[in-house]
Protein backbone atom coordinates (compact mmCIF):
# COMPACT_ATOMS: atom_id res chain seq x y z
CA UNK A 1 0.00 0.00 0.00
CA UNK A 2 0.99 3.61 -0.51
CA UNK A 3 2.74 5.18 2.44
CA UNK A 4 1.13 8.24 3.99
CA UNK A 5 2.32 11.62 2.75
CA UNK A 6 4.64 13.68 4.90
CA UNK A 7 2.59 16.16 6.89
CA UNK A 8 4.06 19.42 8.03
CA UNK A 9 2.24 21.75 10.35
CA UNK A 10 2.79 25.20 8.86
CA UNK A 11 0.64 27.33 11.17
CA UNK A 12 -1.31 27.09 14.42
CA UNK A 13 -3.76 29.81 15.43
CA UNK A 14 -5.14 29.73 18.98
CA UNK A 15 -8.16 31.89 19.65
CA UNK A 16 -11.61 30.83 20.79
CA UNK A 17 -10.73 27.56 19.06
CA UNK A 18 -7.58 26.03 17.53
CA UNK A 19 -6.95 26.12 13.78
CA UNK A 20 -4.07 24.01 12.44
CA UNK A 21 -2.88 24.51 8.87
CA UNK A 22 -0.85 21.60 7.50
CA UNK A 23 0.36 20.23 4.20
CA UNK A 24 -1.62 17.36 2.76
CA UNK A 25 -2.59 15.25 -0.21
CA UNK A 26 -5.98 14.60 -1.75
CA UNK A 27 -7.36 11.22 -0.68
CA UNK A 28 -5.97 11.47 2.85
CA UNK A 29 -7.64 12.96 5.93
CA UNK A 30 -5.81 14.97 8.60
CA UNK A 31 -6.80 13.64 12.04
CA UNK A 32 -5.81 15.83 15.01
CA UNK A 33 -4.62 14.02 18.13
CA UNK A 34 -3.47 15.24 21.54
CA UNK A 35 -1.75 14.34 24.80
CA UNK A 36 -1.90 16.25 28.07
CA UNK A 37 1.69 15.24 28.91
CA UNK A 38 4.48 13.28 27.25
CA UNK A 39 4.29 10.28 29.58
CA UNK A 40 2.97 7.15 27.90
CA UNK A 41 2.53 6.36 24.25
CA UNK A 42 -1.21 6.86 23.65
CA UNK A 43 -2.50 9.77 21.63
CA UNK A 44 -6.21 10.64 21.77
CA UNK A 45 -8.18 11.69 18.69
CA UNK A 46 -9.74 15.12 19.13
CA UNK A 47 -13.51 15.01 18.73
CA UNK A 48 -15.28 16.80 17.27
CA UNK A 49 -13.12 18.53 14.66
CA UNK A 50 -13.58 19.88 11.16
CA UNK A 51 -11.15 19.40 8.31
CA UNK A 52 -11.07 20.83 4.81
CA UNK A 53 -8.57 20.26 2.03
CA UNK A 54 -7.92 23.05 -0.45
CA UNK A 55 -5.04 23.22 -2.95
CA UNK A 56 -2.60 21.04 -0.99
CA UNK A 57 -3.46 22.51 2.41
CA UNK A 58 -5.46 20.97 5.25
CA UNK A 59 -7.30 23.35 7.57
CA UNK A 60 -8.29 21.54 10.75
CA UNK A 61 -10.18 23.23 13.59
CA UNK A 62 -11.37 22.11 17.01
CA UNK A 63 -12.20 23.43 20.47
CA UNK A 64 -9.41 24.35 22.86
CA UNK A 65 -8.29 21.51 25.13
CA UNK A 66 -7.41 23.20 28.44
CA UNK A 67 -10.60 21.91 30.09
CA UNK A 68 -9.80 18.34 29.00
CA UNK A 69 -6.16 18.48 30.13
CA UNK A 70 -6.71 20.68 33.19
CA UNK A 71 -3.72 22.74 32.06
CA UNK A 72 -2.78 25.12 29.25
CA UNK A 73 -0.05 22.64 28.21
CA UNK A 74 -1.32 20.40 25.41
CA UNK A 75 0.70 18.43 22.86
CA UNK A 76 -0.74 18.17 19.34
CA UNK A 77 0.00 16.11 16.27
CA UNK A 78 -1.71 15.51 12.93
CA UNK A 79 -2.09 11.89 11.80
CA UNK A 80 -2.91 11.13 8.18
CA UNK A 81 -5.46 8.48 7.31
CA UNK A 82 -6.28 7.26 3.81
CA UNK A 83 -9.92 7.96 2.84
BELGI-V820414 format. One record per residue. N is the residue number from 1. RES is the residue in three letters. PHI is phi in whole degrees, 0 to 359 (none if undefined). PSI is psi in whole degrees, 0 to 359 (999 if undefined). Layout:
BEGIN
((N & RES & PHI & PSI) (N & RES & PHI & PSI))
END
This chain:
BEGIN
((1 & UNK & none & 156) (2 & UNK & 294 & 140) (3 & UNK & 280 & 153) (4 & UNK & 295 & 151) (5 & UNK & 291 & 156) (6 & UNK & 288 & 129) (7 & UNK & 252 & 131) (8 & UNK & 237 & 126) (9 & UNK & 282 & 122) (10 & UNK & 253 & 345) (11 & UNK & 196 & 141) (12 & UNK & 230 & 125) (13 & UNK & 246 & 126) (14 & UNK & 245 & 116) (15 & UNK & 224 & 231) (16 & UNK & 295 & 334) (17 & UNK & 224 & 182) (18 & UNK & 249 & 132) (19 & UNK & 237 & 119) (20 & UNK & 250 & 125) (21 & UNK & 255 & 126) (22 & UNK & 220 & 161) (23 & UNK & 287 & 160) (24 & UNK & 193 & 181) (25 & UNK & 222 & 140) (26 & UNK & 302 & 140) (27 & UNK & 95 & 357) (28 & UNK & 235 & 143) (29 & UNK & 256 & 142) (30 & UNK & 268 & 119) (31 & UNK & 249 & 115) (32 & UNK & 282 & 138) (33 & UNK & 228 & 158) (34 & UNK & 216 & 162) (35 & UNK & 224 & 149) (36 & UNK & 273 & 339) (37 & UNK & 208 & 173) (38 & UNK & 267 & 4) (39 & UNK & 285 & 143) (40 & UNK & 83 & 176) (41 & UNK & 242 & 356) (42 & UNK & 273 & 129) (43 & UNK & 257 & 146) (44 & UNK & 250 & 132) (45 & UNK & 292 & 135) (46 & UNK & 281 & 128) (47 & UNK & 220 & 135) (48 & UNK & 276 & 163) (49 & UNK & 213 & 162) (50 & UNK & 241 & 149) (51 & UNK & 217 & 134) (52 & UNK & 227 & 147) (53 & UNK & 241 & 121) (54 & UNK & 221 & 120) (55 & UNK & 48 & 54) (56 & UNK & 80 & 7) (57 & UNK & 234 & 131) (58 & UNK & 265 & 135) (59 & UNK & 242 & 113) (60 & UNK & 243 & 130) (61 & UNK & 228 & 150) (62 & UNK & 198 & 166) (63 & UNK & 292 & 154) (64 & UNK & 298 & 155) (65 & UNK & 247 & 9) (66 & UNK & 302 & 320) (67 & UNK & 295 & 325) (68 & UNK & 288 & 316) (69 & UNK & 274 & 342) (70 & UNK & 72 & 19) (71 & UNK & 199 & 154) (72 & UNK & 283 & 354) (73 & UNK & 272 & 116) (74 & UNK & 221 & 136) (75 & UNK & 257 & 131) (76 & UNK & 241 & 151) (77 & UNK & 211 & 160) (78 & UNK & 245 & 123) (79 & UNK & 254 & 135) (80 & UNK & 268 & 142) (81 & UNK & 223 & 130) (82 & UNK & 292 & 134) (83 & UNK & 289 & 999))
END
